[in-house]
Amino acid sequence: MEVISPCCAMSDNRCIPEDESGLVLGIEGTAWNISAAVFGEDLVSLYSSPYMPPSGGIHPREAAQHHASVMKEVIARALPEPGRISGVAFSQGPGLGPCLRTAATAARALSIGLGVPLIGVNHCVAHVEIGRWATGCRDPIVLYVSGANTQVLGFLSGRYRIFGETLDIGLGNGLDKFARSHNLPHPGGPAIERLAREGSYIELPYTVKGMDLAFSGLVSAAQESRAPLEDVCCGLQETAFAMCVEVTERALAHAGKEEVLLVGGVGANGRLQEMLGMMCEDRGASFHVPEPVYLGDNGAMIAYTGKVMLEHGVTLPVEESFVRPGYRADEVEVTWVPEPPDRTPAQAATGRARGAEAVVDLTGEVAAKRRCRKRYRNPALDRRLIAERTRAEARLIAMARRAGVPTPIIRDILPDTIVMEQVQGVLLKHAMHPEHVRLAGEAVGRLHRAGIIHGDLTTSNMIMRDQKCVLIDFGLAHVSQELEARGVDLHVFFQTLESTTDQYALLKEAFVEGYAGVFPGAAEVLAREREVELRGRYL
């Protein structure tokens, strides 16, 4: 049994000030850890009892049985004075069904027994909220990396919008899977981090699709590698973390925010923190990471978020307190966070424009796009990505133009730079009108008809000019006739659209109209996009 008490060193884990009032009990039980905490003006108490499987990964039923067996002690240790509790919060989802139900049952019983409101808390949102509280950041782009979750989020129009996420497995689960294949202890992250310090980088698959990413190919390649274990661990970390930092930077540039917050259990990794810190320093953004006790799953994040929700009148009737294993952060109406000021980056008419991946020097009618070295990436990986993406981008821009897709005219190509026509117009993200989005759908339909996958279909990579939508930034583009690739391409666009506008349904309909109007295979692609979307709605 493990006691975590950051607020005091007393053996009974109690440090309630005499004038404390409005206390909320929070119970976290989504997966491996059953944890309870009390929050008032500050953290009052926190007690956790993690389930440690004898071998392999987490077994949901066994974890739930463990949680049930220690629930009474966990709550008793965290709740020294039940009469002062004004609300009971619990992790409603996402998570493992048996574990969620165990925590919810205890929360309902306490709510009824104490005669206080019940608050159902989204586990992912709770990670963000405790991170904001612990670090003092206000309006960050959030990289949330845990066992089952890998997402990039940002607050807009009353919700935490998901800019990008894993298309297959969460990074933490991927690391655990690799660790099990090499008989490393669970959880695998700390052991991999320790071995990586002794190793040298090796090349492994790197899969970024706009602001989404995928880890299954990377993990499989690492498992099959015959290189020394230390080198494989180093390559696995460097590759996976570079992918995470790249999509975070892409979201930061797209949203125009000035803070980055790292949350989730994988966030305890020192190398990941170092890489994010470098990226933020180079972009002039501030980087925030809470102390370790708030990174992994813990009752404090449920108690704090429940307290804030209770203060804003967000409670849950007992009869509606069913658990939600697939509960997504963007489903939560966040009434307690004020709408931030508009930080949309200003368009540069002349001089220099900076995106997530490159700097574009604008001179007269010419734009020179130069890919920047990324300090956070391993030098060998950085050189490889710059060279591969520069060559592929130039080739595919020309190919798309021949297929009737509006693109810039290329003037010259250098190892890290493409000199091209400067496209005069307005970014689609600044001109979100249904007719403009319909034209964007037409451009993407022609692109897919030509067998080209853009790879980074965001509203920042579309320029409205002369009643046409010009597609730019083909750095992640590739050739493919696969239904899956086209579906993922549309998923990236729809996800970006949903995260940046409150007219999502109307604008999506306009895009689909334009897309289907020029691409005969549109219906199949749209059906596959829906499958891709549902894959992300698991945990």
CORTA-V183444 format. One line per field, one symbol per residue. ss: DSSP state (h for helix, s for strand, l for the rest). phi: phi as a letter, one per 20 degrees, with the letter a starting at -180 (. if undefined). A space follows every 10 residues. Layout:
BEGIN
ss = ???
phi = ???
END
This chain:
BEGIN
ss = lsslllllll llllllllll llssssssll llsssssssl llssssssss lllllllllh hhhhhhhhhh hhhhhhhhll lhhhssssss ssslllhhhh hhhhhhhhhh hhhhllssss sshhhhhhhh hhhhhlllll ssssslllls ssssssllss ssssssllll hhhhhhhhhh hllllllhhh hhhhhhllll lllllllssl lssllhhhhh hhhhllllhh hhhhhhhhhh hhhhhhhhhh hhhhhlllss ssslhhhhlh hhhhhhhhhh hhhllssssl lhhhllllhh hhhhhhhhhh hllllllhhh llllllllhh hlllllllll llllllllll sssslllsss sssllsssss slllllllhh hhhhhhhhhh hhhhhhhhhh hhllllllls ssslllssss sllllsshhh lllhhhhhhh hhhhhhhhhl lsslllllhh hssssllsss sllllllssl llhhhhhhhh hhhhhhhhhh lllhhhhhhh hhhhhhhhll lhhhhhhhhh hhhhhllll
phi = .dedcfeadf femdbeffef bmececcdbe beddbcbccc fbfebbcccf edffamefeg ffffffgffd ggfgfffedf cgfeedacdb feqfregffg ffffffffff fffemcfdce dfgfffgfff ffffdnfdce ededccfecb bdcbeblnbe eefaafecdf fgffffffff fdlefeffgf fffffffedd fcfcfccccm ddbbdfffff fffefdfggf fffffffgff ffffffffff ffffemeccc cdcngfffff ffffffffgf ffemdedcbf fgfdeffbff ffffffffff fdmeccfgfd efecgdfeff eeeeeedfff ffdgfffefb ncccdfdbdd edcledcded fefdffeggf ffffffffff ffffffffff ffenefbfee dacdgccdeb feeercggfe cedgffffff fffffffffe mddfnbfdfe dcdebllcde eclefdfbea dffgffffgf fgffffffec bedgffffff fffffffdcg efffffffgf ffffffedb
END
